[in-house]
Amino acid sequence: MTNPLTPTQEASLVEAIRQAELLTSGEIRVHLEDTCPSPDPLDRAAQVFAELGMHHTAQRNGVLFYLAWQSRQFAVIGDTGINSMVPDDFWETAKENVLQHFRTEKYVLGLEQGIRLAGEQLRRYFPYDATTDQNELDDSISFGDPSSTQHP
């Protein structure tokens, strides 16, 4: 897998994740791969979500932004905790906001916008608690096939 991001773009996305997670117990990750091995990117996102161990958060409030950049497939998926709280159309609305930027090839800006939107919902339903909250998932961008690498 080739990394389509410059070091500056990657750092910008990681910082967007950190900022979005500041006031919430929720966890956000971004995963990039060249092509989606599944006909449905949402199915692949669910698989990556599981392979990254994102379902292991205490409140089941992880969110994954999945992008197969060469095949131009994108999905955003949340765990059961956040899914039970957000409005029914939230994920579709968030996805459409991201895709508006993708259509003009502003991929990093689109992902940053999606991360901000997810962070707002996570803060609303899963506010930060200084006595119990910790960063449960790595904020770094993951690449390629997560099943081919070790995860805690």
KAFENQUI-V897224 format. One record per residue. N is the residue number from 0. D_CENTER is the distance of its C-alpha to the mean C-alpha in Angstrom with 1 decimal. Layout:
# KAFENQUI-V897224
n->{N	N}
d_center->{D_CENTER	D_CENTER}
This chain:
# KAFENQUI-V897224
n->{0	1	2	3	4	5	6	7	8	9	10	11	12	13	14	15	16	17	18	19	20	21	22	23	24	25	26	27	28	29	30	31	32	33	34	35	36	37	38	39	40	41	42	43	44	45	46	47	48	49	50	51	52	53	54	55	56	57	58	59	60	61	62	63	64	65	66	67	68	69	70	71	72	73	74	75	76	77	78	79	80	81	82	83	84	85	86	87	88	89	90	91	92	93	94	95	96	97	98	99	100	101	102	103	104	105	106	107	108	109	110	111	112	113	114	115	116	117	118	119	120	121	122	123	124	125	126	127	128	129	130	131	132	133	134	135	136	137	138	139	140	141	142	143	144	145	146	147	148	149	150	151}
d_center->{18.6	19.1	16.7	16.7	15.7	18.5	18.5	18.5	15.4	13.5	14.9	14.1	10.3	10.7	13.0	10.9	8.5	11.9	13.4	11.0	11.6	15.3	16.6	14.7	14.6	11.0	8.3	4.8	3.8	4.1	6.9	9.9	13.2	16.4	17.1	15.8	18.4	18.2	19.7	16.9	13.3	12.3	14.5	13.0	9.4	11.3	13.2	10.6	9.0	12.7	13.6	11.2	12.9	10.0	12.7	14.9	14.0	17.2	16.3	13.8	11.3	8.0	4.8	2.8	3.0	6.4	9.4	12.9	14.5	18.1	18.2	16.2	14.0	10.7	8.9	6.4	7.4	8.3	10.9	14.5	15.0	12.8	13.7	17.3	17.1	15.5	17.9	18.1	17.1	14.1	11.4	13.9	14.6	11.2	11.0	14.5	14.0	11.6	14.1	17.0	16.1	15.5	19.0	20.5	18.7	16.8	13.5	12.5	13.8	11.9	8.4	10.0	11.3	8.3	6.9	10.6	11.0	8.5	10.2	13.5	13.2	12.2	15.2	17.3	17.1	16.3	18.2	18.5	21.6	23.1	25.2	22.6	19.1	17.8	14.6	13.9	11.2	11.3	9.6	10.5	9.0	10.0	12.3	14.6	15.5	14.1	17.3	19.4	18.5	19.1	16.7	18.1}
